[in-house]
């Protein structure tokens, strides 16, 4: 069947990220550098070569831009987490290690070899136009130039030269794969008895003395600690804050239109219907002649009765997808159809029927039904767009001119933000913040840089304006602490209901665990199975309703002697006592031996490569600075302490 493939740019952009970048192993987001001095400070080293804060920041911005192009509405906070920053730095470090390995091993590729890789790899095919040149708009959509693509491909291919042989040297056997998957997917026939915390909680009534003693435990009272907060005022200088105060000169609009009118011209698209008489590669000359004769007869009939084209297509077209719509292919632009079809369609006038057009799919009879786009719009149609573009340019220029002045103003008049707000026509905004961004924080309040500045000693103790903090592209913020509220443990009376609930939960959990352990001991001594539930079969692939922690314990329990027993606190308000009655082989429906072997080989190869990369890091003395690792781990540690 003839299936016209449309060009979905966003889909192809996504495929480019998914298919190209991961195909080259170890290719490679704002700095996290309060503890360092300047953008030239080293955050990691490979031997005597340094990776600087500026390079780390640049890698983060590049990653952000690529992700924004793929998902314009993505939450910016996803880019500004310790985990993301660490991953970006690890990627940069990998690139440098591989660069050194390539250099030490004297590996190289000529431009012609790189070009051949791009030209022959099917996953790059959509980057080329019919003439063999790059589709610049496709590269631009990915944030790449032809040179940039060549550089990435060269780097990836050279890295593969280093790591590829290691991956192919992994020699897992079908028997080892089968053994591993048998262990992973083994099934066990079990029964279990629940001891639910809520059942025990219903009988517990703490006295005031119980609660006071409970709350005096610092580990308990720490759970109810109220977080440190600061009430702040802040002003934001960015293009958006400047644009509203800018007036565009009508003369400038007219001049801009004169020079750029063609940029507003919508690409010409054509709507056509067609009738296909299919050809196949194995057709004999006689069959091809019959097909052509059939097509010529249909063409004559279509020209004789143009109004009946749709009905003729429904009855005779071999393109079943469009035949049901009377041959209609909807609107399409240049590059969306095979070249012979496109060339013929774009030569037709509206309502005209083509001669026979032969393509790799067969003979086409084409009727052009509509044309849209391709015309330069009048000035009034695009005046709003032009004014917006000019305001944006003016705002960017104005921002560049006054950014330093803004920073000087908030610094020199540090006891208030009003002078800066008045001078630059900014709005003073208010918020209550913590040292780390709130889960629902957006915009500048999601910036760890700004919050670090807010909670600096000078800002907290002296109530001075923070320095102008860059919280985004062409965006500066200064804040001032109005009131600081240190972290504190509230009085018991203020949180008594919550403390009561915590006391009950803890004591009910202890009671449930004690009862469960007693039952477990009874069973292990030969007690009867009264209270155990129905027999079920469980595995890692089919947990059978068991919580993850319980399932893991059940599958880890020594079952060399049956029945075997296990007790586990599930962590979700239950203590389970489990009896293991029987061991069963893995369910063959879950994974076939060939697939298991392939997956095991891939995993083994990946492990071998990562191990070899670890050896390269050691050989070339590659490491992230301890202070950087400590700073990236600090938020996680603080979070863990809070819970």
N, C-alpha and C positions, 0 to 999 in steps of 0.2 A: 504494500500500500504506500501511496505517496503521502508522506507526513511532513508538512512544511514546518521546519524548526525555527521558531522565533528566537530572537536574541533577548534574553532577560538579563539585563546588565547586573542587577543586584545579585541574582543567583550566581552568575559567573564570578562576581567579586568574591562571594562566599566560597565557591569552589576553589578559587585561586588560593585562598588562605588555607582551606582544608587539604587540598591535594598537593599543592606545590611546596609550600613551606615545610610541612612535616616530611616530605619525601627526601629532604636533605637533612641528615642527622645533625643535631646540635646547632642549628641556626639560632641565632638569636632571631621605675618609669618615673614626679618631682622629688628632689633630693630629701634625704632624711638626715640632716647634717648639723644639727645644733651643736654637736660635740666637736665639730671640725671647723677649721679656719679656712674659708674661701673655697671656690669651686675647683681649685687645682689640688686640693687635698686628696691623697690616695685613699680609696675605699677598698681596693683589692690590688693584689700584685701577682704577676706571673714572672718569677725570677726577678730580674732587675727592671722589669717593665711595669708601669703603674696604670691602673684604671682610676681615673679621677672622678670626683663628685660631678663635674660638668658632663662627663661622658655618661655617667649613670643617669643624670637628669635628662640628657638628650635621648637616651634609650627609652626612658619612661614616656617622654613626649611623643616619640615615634610610635610607641605601642598604643598610646591613647588615641593618636590620630587614626591609626589603622582600625582600631575598634570602633571609633565614632563613624568612620566611613561605612563600616558594616552595619552598625546599629546606632543611628543618629540619636535615638531616645534613651540610650544606655545610661544608667545611673553613674555619674562621675565618681561617686564614693567607691565604686568597684576598683578604681585605679589607685586609690590612695589608702591602701591597707599595708601593714607590715609584710603580710604574706606576698602580696603582689609585688611590692618593692624588692623583696628578697628574691623572688623568682626572676625578676628582670635582671637583677645584678648577677644571679647565677648564670643566666643566659649570656650576658656580656662576658663573664669569666670563661664560659665554655668556648665562646668564639675565639677569645684570645689564646686559650690553651691550644685549640685546634690550629690557629694561625701559626703558633710557635712550632707545633708538631709538623705541619706542612713545610715550614721553612727549614727545620732541622733535617727532615727527610728529603729535602730538595725536590719536592713534588711541584709540578706546574702543569698548566693547560694553556694552549695557544688560544687566541681569539677564535680561530676557526673551529677548534674543538668545542669551545663553549657554545658557539653558534650552532654547531651540529647537534649538541645535546638539546638545545631549545627547539631546533627545527624538527627533530625526529621524535621527541617525547610527545605522545598524544595529549597529555594533560595541558600542554602549552598551545594546542592547536587553535583554540578560540582567540588567541592573542593576535593572529595573523589575518589580514584582509585577503581577498581573492588574488591580489597581485603579489602576495608574498611578503608585504611589508607589515610592520607592527601597527595595530590599531592604537593610536596614541591616546584616544579617549579612554580605552580600556585600561591602559597602563596608568593614566592619570587618575582614574577612579580608584586604583590601588595605591596611589601615592608613590608611583614609581616612574622612572624614565627608562629608556632602553638601556642606558649605561647602568642604572641602578639594578635592573633585572639581571644584566650580565654579571654584575658584581655578586649578587646573591647566588646565582646559579654556579658561578665559579667557586665561591666559598663553600657552597654545599657539596659540589662534586669533589673538590679536593678533600673535604672532611670525610666524605664517603670512601675515598681512596685509603685513608688512614684506618677508618673503623670498619669498612665493608668486609675485609678479609676476616676480621674477628667474628663478625656476625655469621659468616658462612662456615666458619670453623666449628661452630657448635654442632655436635653430633648426637642429639638425643635419639633414642630408639623408640620404636612403637611400644616395646615392653615397659620402658621407663615411663613413657607417657601414660600407659594404661595403669601402671602402679600408682602414679601420682593422682590420676583422676579417680581411681578406685578409692583412695584414701580421702579425697576431697568430697566425693559424691556417695560415699558409703551410706547405706540406709540402716536405721536401727528401729526395732519394734519396741515401743515404750508405753508405759502408763505413768501418769503423774497425779499428785495430790496437791491442791493449792492451800496455802495458809495466807489468807488475805488480810493485809494490815487494817483495812477499814472495818473488818469484823471485830477486831480487838479494840479499835479506837472507840467504838460505840460504848464500851464499858468503862472508859477512863474519864475521870473528873478531877483535874488538878486543883489543889488548894492554893491560896495566895502565897503561902510559905513555899510550896513546890515551885511556883513561878518565880519567886524572888531568888531562890537558890539556883534555879535553872538559868536565869538571866544574868546572874553574877559571873557565870562562866564566860570569860572573854571570847572564847571561840563561838559561843552562842550569840552574845550581844553584838559581835562583829557583823553577824548576818543582817542586823537591822540598822547598821550604820548609815546615816544619811550622807550622800555623796557631797563632796566639796563643789560649790557652785560660785559663779560670779555673775552679777547683774552688770551688763555692759551697754555702752553706746558705741555705735560704729558708723563709719561713712565708707561708701564704695565709689571709687573712681574707675570707670571703665567706659567703653564705647557707648553702652546703653545709657549711662547717666549723662553723657555729653550730647548724645544725638537729639534729645528732646529740646535742647536749647539752641539748635542750629537752624538757620533759615537758608534755603537754597535759592539762588538767583535764577529767575526764569531764563535768562540769557545762557547761563551755564547748562541748564537742562536742554535747551535747543542745540547748543554746540555739541553736547555729549551725544544727543540723538543723531546729529549729523555724522559724527565719527563712528558711532557704534550701532547704527540702526540694524545692520545685518545680523548682529548678535541676538536680536529679539525675533528674528524670523524663525518660525517653527519649521522643523524639517518637513519636507514634502512627504506625504504618505498617500498611498493609493489603495483603493479597495477594488478587488477583482473577484470574479467567479471563474471557475475553469472546469473543463471536462478532460479527464485523463483516460487515455488508452494505454494500458501498461505494457512496458517492455521488460523482459528479464534477460540477464546476461547469457543464459543458456539457450535462447531462442534461435531457431534456425532462420536462415535468410527468407525462406518461404513464409514462416510464421510472422516474421517481422514485416514482410510485404503485406500480409493480410491485415496486420494491426494498422499499418499506415493507410491501407485502403478504407478500413473501418473509420479511422480518424478523419480522412478526407470526406467521407460520406456524412459524418456528423457535423463537420465544419460547414458543408454545403447546406445542410438542414438548418443549422444555427443562423447562418446568414439569411436564409430564406425567411425565417421567422424569429428575429432577435428577441421578441417579447416572450417566446417560449423557451429561452435558454435554460432557465432554472428547472423546468420540467424535463428538458432533454438531459440535463446533468443528473437529475435524480434517477433517471431510468438507465443511463448508459455509462456514467463515470466510474472508473475503477478505483478512484480515491473515495473509499467508503466514508471517511471522516467528514469530507466536505459535501459529498453527494447528497446526504440527507438534508443539507441546507441549500440545495439547489446549486451546489458548487461554490458557495460563498466562502471566501477566505478572510473576510474582515479587512481592516486597514493594516498595512505594513509599510515599512520604510525600506530604504536601500540597504542591502546586506542581509535582509531577512529571508530571502528566497534564493534558490540555486540560480546561478548567473544567467543562463539562457532565459529562464522564466522572468527574472527581474528585468533584463535588458528589453525584452519584448513588451512587458507591461508598462515600463516607463516611456515607451515610444508611442503608446496608444492615446487617442483622445477619448474623453468620457463618452461611453455608450458604444465605442468601437469594438469590433471583434478581430482578434489577431489571425494571422496565417497559422499554420501548424508550427508549433514550437517543440523541438526535440530536446529532451534532457535525459539524464541518466535514469529517470523514472519512466519515461515513455513519451508519448505525443500529447501535447496540451493544446486545447482550444481555449483562449483566454478572452473574457469580456471585461473591459474596464467599466466599473459601475460608479466610482466617485473619486474625487481628488480633494485633499485638504492640506493646508499648510503650504509652505514654500513661498509665502508672500511677506513682504516687510510691513509690519503693522504701522498705522498712523501714530504720530507723536502722542496724541491724547490717549491712545489705547495703552501706552507704556509709560506715561508721564509718572505715575505713582512708583513704578519700579525704578525709573531713573532717579527720581528724587531720593528714594531710599538708598540707592547705591551711592549717590553723591554725599548724602548725609553720613553714610558709613565711612566713606573715604575721608570726609572732613573730620569726623569724630576720631578716626585713627590718627590723622595728622595732628589734631588738637591734643589727643592723649599723649602722643610722643613729645609734643612741645611742653606739656605741663606736668608730666609724670615726676620729674625731678623737683619741680616747684611744689607739688603736692607733698612729696616726702619732706622737703625742707620746712614747709608750713606746719605740719603736724609735729615735727621735731622741735622747731624753734618756739612754738606756742603750745607747749605740751600739756598745759593745765586744762585745756578745753578743745573740743572738736569744732566748736562754733566758728572760729575764724576760717578754718578750712572749708566748712560747709558753706559759709557765706561767700567766700572767695570763688569757689568753683561751682556754686549753685547745686550743692548736694543735700540730700535728705539725711538727717541724723536718725538712725534706726536703733531699736532697743531689743535686747534678748537676754535670756539667762542661759549660761553655758556651763559645761563641765570640762575637765581637762581633755577628754576624748570626745569626738563627735557623737551626738545622740544617734540612735538607730534611725530616726526619721529626719535627721538633719539634711538640709539641702543648701545649695549655693555656697556662699563664703563660710557659713557656719559649719560646713562639713570639712573645712580645711584644717588639718592638724598644724600647719604652719601658723595660722592665725591664733589658734588656741594655745600653742606653745608661747606665742608672744603675749597673749592675754594673761597667762599664768606665770609669766616671768616675775622675778622678785621686784624689779623696778615698777612694773605695772601694778602689781598687787599692793605693794607697800607704800608707793609714792603716788599712786593714782594718776600716773602720767600717761599720755597717749602712747600707744605702741608705735614702733617704727612703721613705715608704709610696707605692708607685707604683700608680696605677689601671690595671689590665691588662684590665678588662672591666667590664660593668655590675655594680655593687655588689660589686666585687672589688678588694682591696688586697693588695699583696705587698711584703715587705721582704726583701732578700737581703744576704748578707755573704760577702766573698771569703775563703776559707780558704787558697788557694794560687794564685799567678799564674804562668803559664808563657808568657813572651814568645815571639813568633815566632822561629824559628831555622832555619838551614840545617844539616841533619845531616851528620855525617862521611860521606865516600864509602863507607867500609866498611859503614855501616849501611844504605845504599840501593844497594849495588853492582848487584844484579840489575836493579833498575828503571833505573839509569843505563846499564847495558849495553844494555838493550832500547831506550832512547832513542837511544843512539849508533848502533845498528844501523838503527833506523828512519830516522834522519836521513840516514845515508850511503847506505842503500838507495834512499831517495827521490831523493837527488841522482843516483845512478847510473841509476835508471829515467828520470828527467827528461832526463839527458844522452843516453841511448840513444834516447829518444823524439824529442828535438830533432834528433838526427843523422838519424834516419829521415825526419823531416818535411822536412829540408833536401834529402835525397836525392830524395824524391817531387817537391818543388817544382822540382827540376832535371830532371825527366823520368824518374825512376827507375821501375822496373816495379812492378806492384801486388802482387807476391808478399808474403804475410803479412796482407794486408787481408782482413777477413771478408766474409761474404755481404752482398749489397745489401739494405738495409732502408729503409723510408720513415718519417721521423720528423716530428713537429710538436710544438707546445707541448701540444696535447691528447693526443698519442700519442707519448710519448718513446721508445718502442721499446727500453727497457732502458738508455738513456743516463742517467747521473747528471745532476742538475739543472744543475750548473756546466758540464758538457760540452755539454749540450743548448743552454744559453743561448749558449755560445761558437759552436757550430755554426750557430745561427740568426742570429747577429750577423755572421758572417763574410761579407765581400764576395763575392758569387757572380755578379758581372757577367761574369766570365770563368771558364768551366768547363773541366776540373775545377778546383775550388778546394780548398785544404787548410787545416786548422787543427790546432793542438796545444794540449792543455789538461791541466793537473794537476787531477784531479777532486776532490782533497782527501780521498779515502777510500782512498788506497793505490794509485792507478793513474795512469799518464800515458797519454792517448789521442791517437793520431794519426788524424785523420778526413779522409776524402776525400769531397767533395760532388760528385756526378755530375750531378744534375738538379734543377731547381726544378719543383714541382707546385703547382697551385692548391689552395685549402683544400678539405677534405672537406665536401661539401654536407650530409652526414648529421649533422655536428656541430652545426650551427645554421642554421636557415632564415633567409632575408633579412628577413622581417617581425620575427622575434624578435631578430635582430641589430640591426635599426634601433631597436626599442623599448629594448633594453638600452643601446644607445649613447646614446639620447636621455636615459634616466634618469641615466646616468653623467655626461653633459654637464651636465644640470640640477643635479646634486649639486655638480659642480665649480664651476658658476656661483654657486651659493648660498654655498659655502665661500669663494670669492673675494670675494663681496660682504660676507660676514661679516668677512673679514679687513680689508676697507676700513672697515667700521663700527668695528672695534677701533682702527684708526688714527685715525679721525675723533673718536672719543670717548676717546682716550688710555687704552685698556684694556691692562693688562699684569700679569703675575705678577711679584712682587718677585724680583730676581736672586738674592738669598740663598736664597729658597725653591727656585727652580729648581736652584741649585747643590746644595742639600741632597738634593733628590730624585734628582739625577744621581749623587751620590757613591757610593751602593751599587753602581750599575751599573759605575762606573769601577773600583771596588775589585774587583768580580767579574772584570772584564776583565783587570785586572792579575794576578790570581791564576792566570789561565789562559794 
